[in-house]
């Protein structure tokens, strides 16, 4: 069974890459040079259809 989570947008001054390994989708966030990430740098889609952490910010 594949679970879908809400779509994620690139953070301001950063990017997000989605990967799927079997049934688990993970989003990895990166900030552009000169910016620091605030929050979890990666989030995983849970069986509940929600991400396990809030999307981070770049600042």
Secondary structure, 3 states (H helix, E strand, C coil): CCCCCCCCCCCCCEEEEEEEECCEEEEEEEECCCCCEECCCEEEECCCCCECCCCCEEC
